[in-house]
Amino acid sequence: MSEFTKIPVLDVSALYADDPKALSSLTAEFAKAYGEVGFGYIINHGIDSALRRAVFDASARFHALPLADKMAVELNPLHRGYIPINTSTDVNSKLANIKKPNQSASFMMMREDAIADPEIFLSGPNQWPELANFRAALEAYNAAMTDLGKRLMRVALHSVGVDPEPAMMIFETPTTWLRLLHYPPVPQQAASDLFGSAPHCDFGCLTLLAQDDVGGLQVQTPAGNWVDAPIIPDSFIVNVGDMLHRLSNGKLLSTPHRVINRTGRERYSCPFFFDPHVSANIAPLPGTGAPKFLPINFGDFLRGELQAGYNQHKKQ
């Protein structure tokens, strides 16, 4: 990992063009950005800006509801629904001794399944609030982002010398998460260990973040410095998580980041997480060299992370 002072920007229009040369160039840029920084902005990504606006509007309307209405869809054992403030803590963080809960509230949507299959962890239907056009906006956005996630994952696999077709089998029915986050402003005089989102690495494969203009996201460099990630209009901030770090045998970096909102303004962001099916066994892929990691089961890993970090899952 190299020291950096800014986050790279990748034009990913080649994802949609029948141009092998352009795709090869994007693959090389991806390998450099995510092999050195682990974070990047992507532009020309093909997602309609109207879809993004609709999701941010849905988020603002949801978080403005009375607490009782939000609690009617409180996070359930399937990890779907409303996550109140002060109910999630990054206790498994390897970056800091986290004692205080994250200063954010959110609504979580996952893949929509008709029923909960007891053999498949976290399978099942979503919970939906009584809010006009809320479900339609989220489902349209989730579908578009799932397609983008698959396209980016193929580039990620190519970037580390892996044939994407067999490797993509574990993403055929992906685990997806769309989280509508609301960060109230943290007072300027707040304790230094009170975060909107405490320092952490994401545990999945790819995170695609849409954020507003308030700012607050910071990415950690190898020297321990924090680099701001302000908004670039119509971009996504994309980062690699721990599972893709393992699949790539360490070639793609899962980089620490945090959110601190001391702007005095409310912050909204909509991260979309693109991950393999929960039944997948995660191990370095063939072609990435001698394995540096032992295999783990993604579902077993998820269960441990959720039970450690969320009050609702601790009750199970």
N, C-alpha and C positions, 0 to 999 in steps of 0.2 A: 504494500500500500504506500502511495506517495503522499507527501504533504501537499495540501492544496489550499487555495485562498478563494476560489469560486467554484460553482457547480457547473459542469459542462452542459451544453445545449445540443441536442440531437434532432435533426430534421428526419422524421421517420416516414416521409411520403413514399419512400421505396417499398413500404409494406404493401402498398396497393398498386404498384406499377409492375408491369411485365418487363422488367429490366434487370437482368442478372448482374450487370456491372454495378448499378446503383445499389442493389441489395447487398452485394459483396462489400461495397464501400460502407454501408450502414453497419454491417456485421463487424467490420474492423473498428469502426467508431464505438460500437457497443462494447467490444472486448476491451478497448482502452478505457472508456469511461467507467465501466463496472469492474474492471480489473485494477483500477487505480483509486477510484473514489467511492464507487458503490451507489452513487446517486447521479441523476441527470434530469434535466428538463427535456420533455419531448414536445415538438411542435409539428404541425401538419399531420396530425394523428388520425384524422378522419372522423372524429366525434363531433356531431352537430352541436354548435354552441347553444342552440335552443334547448337541447336535452340537458345540458349542464345548468342552464338558468332555471329550468323547471325543477330540477332536483334541489338546488339551493333555495328556491321559493318554497318547495315542500318542506325542507328542513326548517326554515324560519317559521313557517306556519305551525309545524308540529311543536317546536320548542316554545312557542308562544301560548300553547294550550294551557289551561289550568292543570296543576299538578295531578289532580284526581283523574283527569282524562288520560294523562300520560301513564300514570300508574296502573290504569286498566289494562295496559299492554306491557306491563313490566317484564323484564328479561326472564325467560323461562328456561327450563333445563335443555332446550334445543338451541339455546343461545340466540334467540330472536326476540326483539322487542326493545323496550325502553330501559336504558341503563342510567339510573339517577346519579347525580354528582355524589362524590365521596363513597362510591361502592366498588371501585376498582383500584388496585394498587399493584405496581410493578415489583412485587416482592421477589420475583425470580431474576431481577436485573443483575447482570454481572458487572455493571458499571458504577453502581452506587448502592449504599445501604438505604433502601427506600422504606420509609416508615409512614409517610403521609399519602393519602389517596390522591389520584389525579383529579385536578380541578376542571372537570369537563362532564357534560351529560351527553348522551347520544341515543340514537335509535339504530338498531342493528337489523338488517335484512340479510338473509342467506339465500342459497338456492331454494327455489320453491319446489317442494316435493308434495305429492298428493297426500301421503301418509308418512308417519314416522315408522321406519323399519327398525325393529329392536336390534337387528344385526349390523346396522350401519350407524355409527356414532354421529350425532347431530343431524340426522336426516329428519325431514318433516316439513310441515307448512309454516309459513310466516304468520306473525300476528300483525293485524292492520288496524290502525286507529280510525275512528269515524271522522274522516277528513277528506273533503272533495279533491279528486284527482291525485291523491297522494300515492295510492298503490300503482296507478297507471304510469305516473312519472318515474317511480323507482324501478318498475319492471322494464320499461323501455330503456332506461339508462343502463340497468344491469345487463340486459341482452347485448347492447352495443359494446359495453366494456368487456364482457366475456369474449366477444369476437376479437377485440383489440388485444386482450390478454393472451389469447392463443397465438396471434400473429407475433407478438413480442417474444413469447416463449420460444418459438421456433428460431428467431434470431439469436436469442440468448444461448440456445443449445448449439447452433452453428458456430457461435463465437468462441466456444471452448472445444471445437473439433468433434462434436457429437452429431451423429446422424439423427435428425429430429423425429423422423417418422416412428421408429420403435419407442423412442423415449417419450413421445407425446401420448402414448397409450394411457399413462396414469393421469393425463389431463382430459381424457375423452369425456368424462363426466366430472368436471372440476368442482372443487369446493370454492365457492365464491362468497364474499362478504362485502356488503355495502354499508358503511357506517356514516350516519349523519351526526357530525360532532358539533357541539356548541361549547365554546370556552368563554365563561364570564371573565371580565378583567380581574386580574390578581392585583391587589394593592401594591403600590411602589415599595412600601415598607415591609412587605411580606417576607417571611423567612426564606433563606436562600435555598432550602430544600423543599419548597412548595412549588410544584410545577403544574402547568396545564396537562402536560404529559411528561412523566419523568424520563430521564435518559434510558434508552432501551434500543435493542435491535428487533426488527420485526421477525416473527417466527416462521413465516410462510415462504412463498417463492417470489412473487412480484407484488409490489404495492404501487398503485396509480392514484396519486393524490390531486384532487382539485381543491384549491383554497381561495379564500377571498383576499381582499387587499390589506387586511389588518396586519398580517405578518406574525412572526413568533416562532416559526419552525427554524431550528438550527441543526446543523450537521457537524459531527465531531471529526476533527482531523487526527492523524496518527500522533501528533505532538500534544493532543489534548485541547486544542483551540476549537472554538465554535464559530462556524461560518453560517451567516444568515442565508435563508432561502426565500427571498421576497417573491411576490407573484410576477410571473411573465404572462400577460394576458393570453387566454385561450391555450395555455400550456398545461401539461400535467407534470408533476414531479414524480419520477419513477425511481424506486429503489429495490434492491435485492434483499430478500430475507434469508433466514438461517437455512431453510430447506434447500433453496437454490444454491446457496453457498456449499452445502454438502453434496448436492447432485453434481456440481461443477468441480468437486474435489478441491474446493478452496480457491478456484481461479476467479470466481465472481464474488465480490465482497458484500457482506452484510454489515453495514456501517451504522454506528450509534447515532441517534438523533433525539431531540427533545422539543417540547413546545413551552415557551414562556410568554404569557400575554400580560404585559404590564403597560399596554397602550392606553388603557382607560376605555377601550371599545370592546364590544362583543365580537368574538371571532367565530367564524363558521368554516368548516372544511368537510370534504366528502371523500375519504379514502375508500378505494376499491381494492380488495385483496384477491389475487388470483392464485389458487393453490391446487395441488393434486387431490385426487379422491382420497377420502380419509383412510381407505384400506391400503393405500400405497406404502410399500416399504422403500425408505429413502436411503440410498447408498451412492457413492461416487459412480458415475456412469462410465461404461466402457469407452476408452479413448481419452480419458482425462488423466491417465497415469496411475501409478501405484496408489491404492486407496489410503487416504489419510483419516478417514472416518469409518466407524463401525456402522452397520445398518441399523436403522430405527424404524418403527412403524409410526406413520404420521398420526393416525388416530390415537394411539397410546400417548404420543407426545402432546397432542392437543389436549387430551383429557387432563394431563398433569398441569399444563399451563393455565387452563381455564379454572381448574379447582384452586390453584394457588392465587390467581389474580382477581377473581370476581366473587363478591360476597354471595351472590345467588348460587353459584356452583359449589361453594363450600357447604351449602345446606344438603347437598345430595349424598 
